[in-house]
Amino acid sequence: MNHKPVEGFSKLTKQGKIDWLVNEYLEGNEEYQNILKQYWNGNADLQKLHEEFSENTISNFYMPYGIAPNFLIDGKLFALPMAVEESSVVAAASKAAKFWIDKGGFKTTIINNEKLGHTHFIFNVEPHKLLHFFNFNLKKKLFEATEDITANMRKRGGGILDIKLVDKTSEMPNYYQLKASFDTVDSMGANFINSCLEQFGKTMKQEIATSGDFTQEEKNTLQIVMNILSNFTPDCIVRAEVSCKIDDLKDDSGISNEEFAAKFKQAVTIAEIEPFRATTHNKGIMNGVDAVVIATGNDFRATEACAHAYAARDGRYRSLTHCTTDNGIFRFWIDLPISVGVVGGLTNLHPLVKFSLALLGKPSAQELMSILAVSGLAQNFGALRSLVTTGIQKGHMKMHLLNILNQMGATEEEKQHFVTYFKDKTVSHHEVISEFNRLRAQ
C-alpha cells in the first residue's frame, strides 16, 4: 500500500485529523493547512455548529448562494434562494421568471402528498395464509403498536395513512413487504417513518411467534430483512405550469411566436422519446430544483433519486416536463415527485437555511414543493429557450467567462476589457485565451 491505514481517526482532534492528512497524503505541505483553515468561520460557536452537522469535519465547503427574483407563483411574488456552483443556473431561472411575470406567472397544484416505507421480510408460508393473518390480526396490531410514535404527528394532521401486505414471491422466493404510506405534514419525515417501520418489524415478529395460524416450522423461517423508507415517492407529486396564447409568446431572438412555440414543443417531445436527450434535459431541471433544495436544507440526493426513478417509471427514461400548443395556447408543465420538509433536520440549525425559509415567507412543506417544481420548470424553460434560438453556449459561456479569467489570473481591469470585448460575441475558451495573450503582449 502507498499509505498506512489509520486507527481511531474519528477520535483525533480536528487539528490532529488535519496534521495526519497533510503529513500522510500531502507531504507535510503547510499550504494545505492554510487552505482548510481559511474556510473556518471566525465565530467559534457557529463553526462548531457546522462541524456537528456531520462526522470527521475538518473545514467548510463553500458554494455560491444566489437569488433568482421575480417569480410569480400562484399570485405571490418570490425571490428564490439558490445554492449552486454552475454558471448560468441562477441567470437562466431569473430570466424565465421575468419572461412569465406578465403572462400570469407560474401555477401549481399539489396532486398528492403520500410518502412510502417498507418492512422487507422473508417468510416461507402460503401467501393466502399470510394475507388472512394480516387482514384479521396484524394490520390492527401494527397501528396500535405505533400509537406512541405517531401521537405528535397525528396531532399535526399526519400519521400512518395505510398499511398493505405486498406479495413479491414471484420475483424472489418467500419475499414479502409491509408497504406503508405516511403523511408527515411539514417535516420530511425520514426518522418518523423509519421509527414506525422498525416497530412494524418487531410487532410482526412478536405476533407471528404467538399466533396459532402458523406451524413452528413456518415461524422459524421468518426473517425481518430491513425496515426503511423509500426515497421514491410517486404519490407525493406537485405540478407546476405556465401557459399563454402563442400570440403573446414574444421572444427577443428574432423568430416568430409560432416558430418559437413549434421548435420549443419539438425539443420537449425529443426529450420525451429519446433517453440520451432526456437525461441532459432532466439534469437541467434538477439544476434549478437542487439549488433551492440545498438552500432550504433539504436532501438533494433523495430529490435526484426520486425524480430520475419517476422519469423511468414506465420502463423507459423520459422527460419530466411536457408541452402542448393546442388551439393557439402554449402550455408547459412539470409533474415532480418530491419529498421535502420545513421543520427538523437543518431547518432549525443552519443560519442560511433559516434565512432561505424566511425569505420564502416560511412556507409549509407543500408550498415548498410548489416552489421547487417552479424552479425546475423555469430552469428548463430557460435552457430550451436558448437551445431552440441562439444556442446554449452563447449565454452559458458568457456566464462562464469570469471563471476562465480567474483561472488565468486576470486583473479587474482585464476582466472589464473582456466583458466589453464579448458584448456582441459568443464566448469560447479558445477566443478568451487568444485575446488574453494579445492583451498581455501589448
Salt bridges, closest charged atoms under 4 A:
GLU24 OE2 - HIS3 ND1 3.29
GLU51 OE2 - LYS14 NZ 2.36
GLU52 OE2 - LYS48 NZ 2.43
GLU86 OE1 - LYS283 NZ 2.78
ASP102 OD1 - LYS103 NZ 3.31
ASP162 OD1 - LYS139 NZ 3.00
GLU171 OE2 - LYS168 NZ 3.16
GLU218 OE2 - LYS129 NZ 3.07
GLU241 OE1 - ARG331 NE 2.78
ASP251 OD1 - ARG385 NE 2.57
ASP252 OD1 - ARG385 NH2 3.70
GLU272 OE2 - HIS322 ND1 2.61
ASP299 OD1 - ARG301 NE 3.05
GLU304 OE1 - HIS308 NE2 2.69
ASP314 OD2 - ARG318 NE 2.86
ASP335 OD1 - ARG239 NE 2.59
GLU412 OE2 - LYS415 NZ 3.20
GLU414 OE2 - ARG440 NE 2.55
ASP424 OD1 - LYS425 NZ 3.75
GLU435 OE2 - HIS417 NE2 2.81
GLU435 OE2 - ARG438 NH2 2.51
